[in-house]
């Protein structure tokens, strides 16, 4: 059996197991270990063992539970409520101002969290009821929350970029810096769309009534204090890392400690909050570790087969595609997989093929990490089975139907595609900041 056919059988077997409802790590790990045993006999068992040891020795893995803990304790302790009140007062007088404030809230939450799920939960429980009560169009605001929450996987400290860095063996610091400008650019594009749309159709996002705008400047300035703790948390974590004072793992520990102290200062660090945070952190961290382990095993089998070189030859020699044509096909495959898989599953399924192939084609792997993440953002919101669509449906009130949610994301997906095209056409949007910092 040829290497190409073996690779095809492995992928087909894995996808068939996923369609039966098996857990992602179980499907990938089973196919990887079974393939290793069938191809190399008893020696194949060493492959899984060696990848396990490699994972346990991978020191940056410690950042995952710490970042996840930090995000959950900020969410569970209610610090996001204070932030939304601040954005509510400052942006409410504008047409579409509360929607703009929601995007601002999502950017801040992303900078403290690194996960899109937490942003979605905060937006759906805090912002959505308020926006609907204020007469905002339900279709537009559900799209705003879904689009804003997707920033969590792009704005540093993105957990997805940490995972990509581990699997692709790229420096996480460079990946964080590479995601910062595209993430802020994407947020600015969302805000621009909201401003233009609400100017053309003011009924979609009415401004606050005149009587509710009567807030003194002293009160407005006082509300800005809600942003002090998040800023200090972000600076203590990312700022110290970029200044070279702390390492990546140390910065994650500083961020987790700062978030705990913030909850303590706010007198919201109850036993229940701490227990819920630790339980959720443990569950998510274990899931990520299993997925990374199985991805490493799967990648080792492919490397042993030489399947990457075979697939590169298929695209270049048989199909006659150039590097950009192959890259676009990769991005389209992510969009397709995103209809039924989350970002982590997509990464571990195709990383063994795509990452070496991207490097062989001459593209920058840090830049490609940003492209992958933006494409995941789009796939998260693509019908019929986009991950964010069903999260929103589970959290939204009954008057927001699944059809409303599908309709809501159409313009925001268009904005994301524009953002993706800009980063593809102008790689320096992603690479300028890491090049500037690391060239010092």
GICORLIN-V381911 format. One record per residue. RES is the residue in one small letter. PHI is phi as a letter, one per 30 degrees, with the letter a starting at -180 (999 if undefined). D_LAST is the distance of its C-alpha to the last C-alpha in Angstrom with 2 decimals. Layout:
res: <RES/RES>
phi: <PHI/PHI>
d_last: <D_LAST/D_LAST>
This chain:
res: <x/x/x/x/x/x/x/x/x/x/x/x/x/x/x/x/x/x/x/x/x/x/x/x/x/x/x/x/x/x/x/x/x/x/x/x/x/x/x/x/x/x/x/x/x/x/x/x/x/x/x/x/x/x/x/x/x/x/x/x/x/x/x/x/x/x/x/x/x/x/x/x/x/x/x/x/x/x/x/x/x/x/x/x/x/x/x/x/x/x/x/x/x/x/x/x/x/x/x/x/x/x/x/x/x/x/x/x/x/x/x/x/x/x/x/x/x/x/x/x/x/x/x/x/x/x/x/x/x/x/x/x/x/x/x/x/x/x/x/x/x/x/x/x/x/x/x/x/x/x/x/x/x/x/x/x/x/x/x/x/x/x/x/x/x/x/x/x/x/x/x/x/x/x/x/x/x/x/x/x/x/x/x/x/x/x/x/x/x/x/x/x/x/x/x/x/x/x/x/x/x/x/x/x/x/x/x/x/x/x/x/x/x/x/x/x/x/x/x/x/x/x/x/x/x/x/x/x/x/x/x/x/x/x/x/x/x/x/x/x/x/x/x/x/x/x/x/x/x/x/x/x/x/x/x/x/x/x/x/x/x/x/x/x/x/x/x/x/x/x/x/x/x/x/x/x/x/x/x/x/x/x/x/x/x/x/x/x/x/x/x/x/x/x/x/x/x/x/x/x/x/x/x/x/x/x/x/x/x/x/x/x/x/x/x/x/x/x/x/x/x/x/x/x/x/x/x/x/x/x/x/x/x/x/x/x/x/x/x/x/x/x/x/x/x/x/x/x/x/x/x/x/x/x/x/x/x/x/x/x/x/x/x/x/x/x/x/x/x/x/x/x/x/x/x/x/x/x/x/x/x/x/x/x/x/x/x/x/x/x/x/x/x/x/x/x/x/x/x/x/x/x/x/x/x/x/x/x/x/x/x/x/x/x/x/x/x/x/x/x/x/x/x/x/x/x/x/x/x/x/x/x/x/x/x/x/x/x/x/x>
phi: <999/d/d/d/d/d/d/d/d/d/d/d/d/d/d/d/d/d/d/d/j/d/d/e/d/d/d/d/d/d/d/d/d/d/d/d/d/d/d/b/i/d/d/d/d/d/d/d/d/d/d/d/d/d/d/d/c/d/e/d/d/d/d/e/d/d/d/d/e/e/d/d/d/d/d/d/d/i/d/d/e/d/d/d/d/d/d/e/d/d/c/e/d/d/d/i/d/d/d/d/d/d/d/d/e/d/d/d/d/d/d/c/b/i/b/d/d/d/d/d/d/d/d/d/c/c/d/e/e/d/d/d/d/d/i/d/d/d/d/d/d/d/d/e/d/d/d/d/d/d/d/d/c/c/d/d/c/d/d/d/d/d/d/d/d/d/d/d/h/c/d/d/e/d/d/e/d/d/d/d/d/e/d/d/d/d/d/d/d/d/d/e/d/d/d/d/d/d/d/d/b/e/d/d/b/d/d/d/e/e/d/d/d/d/c/d/d/d/d/d/d/d/d/d/d/d/d/d/d/e/d/d/d/d/d/d/c/d/d/d/d/d/d/i/d/b/d/d/d/d/d/d/d/d/d/d/d/d/d/d/d/d/d/d/d/d/h/b/d/d/d/d/d/d/d/d/d/d/d/d/d/d/d/d/d/d/d/d/d/d/d/d/e/d/d/d/d/d/d/d/d/d/d/d/d/i/d/d/d/d/d/d/d/d/d/d/d/d/d/i/d/d/e/d/d/d/d/d/d/d/d/d/d/d/d/d/d/d/d/b/b/d/d/d/d/e/d/d/d/c/e/e/c/d/d/d/d/d/d/d/d/j/d/d/d/d/e/d/e/d/e/e/d/d/d/d/e/d/d/e/c/c/d/d/b/e/e/d/d/d/d/d/d/d/c/d/d/e/d/c/d/d/d/e/d/d/d/d/d/e/d/d/d/d/d/d/d/d/d/d/d/d/d/d/d/b/e/d/e/d/c/d/d/d/d/d/d/d/d/d>
d_last: <51.67/48.67/45.08/44.80/47.92/46.79/43.52/45.58/48.00/45.24/43.74/47.23/48.22/45.18/45.70/49.41/48.72/46.35/49.09/51.49/49.42/47.94/44.73/41.65/40.70/44.37/44.75/41.60/42.18/45.86/45.36/42.60/44.68/47.94/46.46/45.07/48.51/50.37/48.17/47.77/50.56/50.19/46.95/45.38/45.54/42.93/40.41/40.52/40.51/37.45/35.48/36.60/35.35/31.99/31.74/32.83/30.23/27.37/25.82/23.75/27.20/27.71/25.50/28.19/31.07/28.95/27.54/31.04/32.62/30.39/31.33/34.99/35.38/33.96/36.37/39.35/39.07/39.34/36.20/35.82/39.22/37.97/35.03/37.45/39.74/36.97/36.16/39.94/40.63/37.80/38.14/41.82/43.29/41.61/43.28/41.54/39.67/40.24/38.91/35.75/35.54/35.97/32.93/30.99/32.44/31.40/27.75/27.77/29.71/27.34/24.37/26.47/28.27/26.85/30.37/32.41/35.71/35.06/34.15/37.35/39.43/38.21/38.66/42.09/43.44/42.11/41.37/43.91/47.08/46.05/45.25/48.57/50.46/49.10/50.51/47.41/48.16/48.00/46.73/43.78/42.72/42.87/40.56/38.18/38.03/37.59/34.81/33.03/33.36/31.78/28.41/28.31/27.29/24.35/22.77/20.73/21.84/23.88/26.12/26.76/23.12/23.22/26.38/25.01/22.05/24.69/27.01/24.61/22.52/19.23/16.47/17.66/14.38/13.41/17.03/17.11/14.31/16.08/19.33/18.47/18.76/21.74/23.35/23.28/24.40/27.25/28.28/28.34/30.51/32.84/33.22/33.89/36.56/38.17/38.30/39.88/42.23/43.48/43.98/46.12/47.87/47.84/50.12/47.39/45.35/47.47/46.06/47.16/50.70/51.10/52.50/49.45/47.10/48.77/46.02/45.18/41.76/41.91/42.37/39.54/37.16/38.50/37.79/34.11/34.03/34.29/30.64/29.50/29.90/28.13/25.16/25.08/25.40/22.54/20.24/21.45/20.71/17.68/16.02/16.24/14.97/11.74/11.29/11.87/15.34/17.34/17.44/18.66/22.26/22.01/20.66/23.64/25.95/24.71/25.29/28.74/29.67/28.62/30.66/33.60/33.46/33.34/36.47/38.05/37.40/38.99/41.89/41.62/40.79/44.24/45.42/45.92/42.39/40.97/43.37/42.65/38.88/39.15/41.64/39.56/36.38/38.33/39.88/36.70/34.71/37.57/37.80/34.12/34.47/37.60/36.08/33.00/35.38/37.69/34.88/33.74/37.40/37.94/34.89/36.11/39.49/38.05/35.91/39.07/41.01/38.61/39.10/35.64/36.42/39.87/38.66/36.15/39.10/41.26/38.95/38.12/41.39/44.07/42.83/41.04/38.06/34.77/31.37/31.30/34.90/34.19/31.19/33.45/36.16/33.83/32.98/36.71/37.54/35.26/37.16/40.41/39.54/38.26/41.83/42.83/39.80/36.94/33.24/33.08/36.21/35.01/31.80/33.63/36.43/34.51/31.19/32.88/33.67/31.07/27.77/28.68/30.29/27.31/25.21/28.13/28.32/24.82/23.25/19.91/20.94/18.36/19.70/23.16/22.78/22.44/25.42/27.41/26.84/27.90/30.87/31.80/31.85/34.30/36.33/36.68/38.63/40.59/44.38/46.59/44.89/41.39/40.19/39.49/42.87/44.82/42.70/43.45/47.10/47.38/45.98/47.40/50.79/53.90/54.00/50.78/52.00/50.20/51.00/49.35/46.19/46.24/46.73/44.04/41.11/42.03/40.15/37.08/36.91/37.08/34.13/32.12/33.08/31.80/28.44/28.39/29.35/26.55/23.86/25.68/26.05/22.54/20.14/17.12/18.63/17.53/14.52/12.78/11.38/10.22/8.73/6.89/5.83/5.42/3.81/0.00>
